[in-house]
Amino acid sequence: MDTIRILIENAVQRGQKTLSEYDSKKVLASFNIPVSKEYLTTTVEEAVQKAQEIGFPVVLKVCSHHIAHKTEGGLVEISLGSTDAVKKAFERLMGEISEPIDGILVQEMVEGKRELMLGLIRDPQFGPCVMAGFGGIMTEIINDTCFRMAPVNNIEAADMLEEFKSKKMLEHFRGQAPVDRKALCDAICAIGAIGLEYDTISEIDINPLIIRPDGKFAAVDALVVLKGENDDQDN
Amino acid sequence: MIKIINDSPLYPIANPENIAFFGASNNFFSMGSNILQSIVDFGFEGDIYPVHPKEETVQGFKAYKDVMDLPIVPDLAVFVLPTRLICDVMEACGKKGIRHAVVVTAGFREVGGEGIALEAKLKNIAKKYGIVFVGPNCLGVVNTYKKLNTTFLKMEGNPGFIGLASQSGSLVTQMFNYLAQHGVGFSTAFSIGNAAVIDLVDCLEYLGACPDTKVIAMYVESIDRGRQFVEAARRISLRKPIVAYYVGGSEIGKKATFSHTGSLAGPDKLYDGIFRQSGVIRAHSITDLFDYARALGGLPLPRGRRVAIQTHSGGPGAAAADTCGRLGLELPKFPDETIEALSEFVPHTGSINNPVDITYSKNQTDFFIGIPKVLLSSNVVDMLLMYYLVPDSMLQGMLVRFGISEEDAQNGNLDVLNDYAALMVNMLKQYNKPIAGFTFRNLKEQFPQALMANGIPVFTSPEQSVRALNALVTYTQLRQKIQLQQV
């Protein structure tokens, strides 16, 4: 069994409802979906060293499968521009937590004004379905999403982007380059492929997926939801 | 997947040579008697064998006390019996060798409780004997080319090219008159009820293979075999347009989901994407469903999204132009040679821009033949939309001036009228570009009747007609997309 399958199976066996952000991104990266550069650290020294390696500014996030919505819980520190800032943030985050954690995630601060969302759901009738839409904190308000049944190929993914109401944001935008469409379509297809490959994954959220000024992009936050043992979804 | 229509399990149900009928009597108010009457009224040409425990004859047909007494094994059994009797009768039909049925009777899964178990029992009996059935809780089948109508309303209108698969019986039976008003009709229509055995996907396969069906319309509340639906629809929509009107259930909405994706996946959005992936045009009302079906079944496909609008009244033309803009259809600017050719027909008070507004038609032949010819021959025009106002009184006056007697003019159905319509259809064929009309007049008037009888759809508002043209464009695009994916 490949390492990703082992990672997922182990989490299911331990009764986890979700994968941590770090593990979720490992799953995505294994299907070549670009993810933010990041390291899982357990000591302040390690965090500082990794921050220097990535280059400032960085983001620190508490990493644990117990915590699905980190921002709401105040468990994220962004725009950390110095060694001192990283140290302080690390100490503060460690002081906030009551649940067991995997560590503190040190992450590149992905630049970009445009945020998308990609995801996977399992429908009782249609099975794994891929979603692409407007991302960021306004996702639910803008509610601009498109769905397709997996598998999705590049032509279908391109058609999803045509259906997208906010599609203009994929073109030149305030001095930033058009999104790398080919890569974005590949990422949409990959989400479908993950859904078909791993039955035990019930949902995926990538939000935000930030489009960099040069048109490339990265999954900045990600959540893989697992199908529980008692879950009677039959897909 | 079926290769030819005869392979469909629905074939004997939609094309029976003879029918055993359970539940008709000589009481004309019962549902069963009504349905038998519909079958008879439509002129079903095969033999009918009513089964009735007491009567010697039912509505003039020799009746049989028991299915075992029937002299032959009929192709199809129709059940309009009390719920409690259905399972026993299905069993008896199975023993007799009957392999196809329509179960009109309700009181099964749709009522919950014991109904669910009863439906399961009915399915098991059918399975034991290899019986394929439509229903329960349905109105069954209409095949206008086989003079078959198992619904309780008398068939109206002519056979047509619209195939329907519906999760509501009303959309079959209550549309006979509606479609006839619009000059179209069903080829075959299925009301699937609870879909215990035959479901939407089976109907889609059948209609896809049905040579009388040029367009498939669907009324959808939920799709059970989702993945098979997408596979079948993608294959069929390459050859034949499919239009679906979906009224959302809330399969996912009801479920608590953990992710944002889950909470954003209302079935409405999901079905939007699934239909588009399947090459299915989504309609958002019953009116649109049949408007789109009329356009898609009757007109050639446009090469692009450019519409020429021709009108003799400002407002309706502007409204059509406005709707085009909202839907992303283009109104091309005409090249010089088109403008020159048009100027011959358009008075100085009119407009040679798009919409072409001639303000007043001094000569009907110009309006219906001369101008359309110029517009259709222009290489910037993919579709032609015409607004017209030809009240019967105006038409009759015109005909009288042509030398036709007043009496003949009033009776309509005249050669000159059909000549116009035929000339327009010839243009449609010659240029292979869609033409649609709209009017606010009653469609029962002579002129729209003549157009529709010759295959040119006439709509009752600018918005409807433009939406229907847009459905042609959408279908063309979706089909191209699926074709690309086949490579």
Chai-1 contact restraints between the chains, C-beta under 6 A:
chainA,res_idxA,chainB,res_idxB,connection_type,confidence,min_distance_angstrom,max_distance_angstrom,comment,restraint_id
A,G119,B,T261,contact,1.0,0.0,6.0,A-B,restraint_1
A,I121,B,T261,contact,1.0,0.0,6.0,A-B,restraint_2
A,I121,B,G262,contact,1.0,0.0,6.0,A-B,restraint_3
A,I121,B,A265,contact,1.0,0.0,6.0,A-B,restraint_4
A,P124,B,E251,contact,1.0,0.0,6.0,A-B,restraint_5
A,Q125,B,I223,contact,1.0,0.0,6.0,A-B,restraint_6
A,Q125,B,G226,contact,1.0,0.0,6.0,A-B,restraint_7
A,F126,B,G226,contact,1.0,0.0,6.0,A-B,restraint_8
A,G127,B,R227,contact,1.0,0.0,6.0,A-B,restraint_9
A,M131,B,T261,contact,1.0,0.0,6.0,A-B,restraint_10
A,T145,B,L264,contact,1.0,0.0,6.0,A-B,restraint_11
A,T145,B,K269,contact,1.0,0.0,6.0,A-B,restraint_12
A,C146,B,G273,contact,1.0,0.0,6.0,A-B,restraint_13
A,F147,B,K269,contact,1.0,0.0,6.0,A-B,restraint_14
A,F147,B,L270,contact,1.0,0.0,6.0,A-B,restraint_15
A,F147,B,G273,contact,1.0,0.0,6.0,A-B,restraint_16
A,R148,B,G273,contact,1.0,0.0,6.0,A-B,restraint_17
A,R148,B,Q277,contact,1.0,0.0,6.0,A-B,restraint_18
A,M149,B,V230,contact,1.0,0.0,6.0,A-B,restraint_19
A,M149,B,I274,contact,1.0,0.0,6.0,A-B,restraint_20
A,I155,B,L484,contact,1.0,0.0,6.0,A-B,restraint_21
A,I155,B,Q485,contact,1.0,0.0,6.0,A-B,restraint_22
A,D159,B,K481,contact,1.0,0.0,6.0,A-B,restraint_23
A,E203,B,S259,contact,1.0,0.0,6.0,A-B,restraint_24
A,E203,B,T261,contact,1.0,0.0,6.0,A-B,restraint_25
A,E203,B,G262,contact,1.0,0.0,6.0,A-B,restraint_26
A,D205,B,S259,contact,1.0,0.0,6.0,A-B,restraint_27
A,D205,B,H260,contact,1.0,0.0,6.0,A-B,restraint_28
A,D205,B,T261,contact,1.0,0.0,6.0,A-B,restraint_29
A,N207,B,H260,contact,1.0,0.0,6.0,A-B,restraint_30
A,V225,B,F258,contact,1.0,0.0,6.0,A-B,restraint_31
A,V225,B,S259,contact,1.0,0.0,6.0,A-B,restraint_32
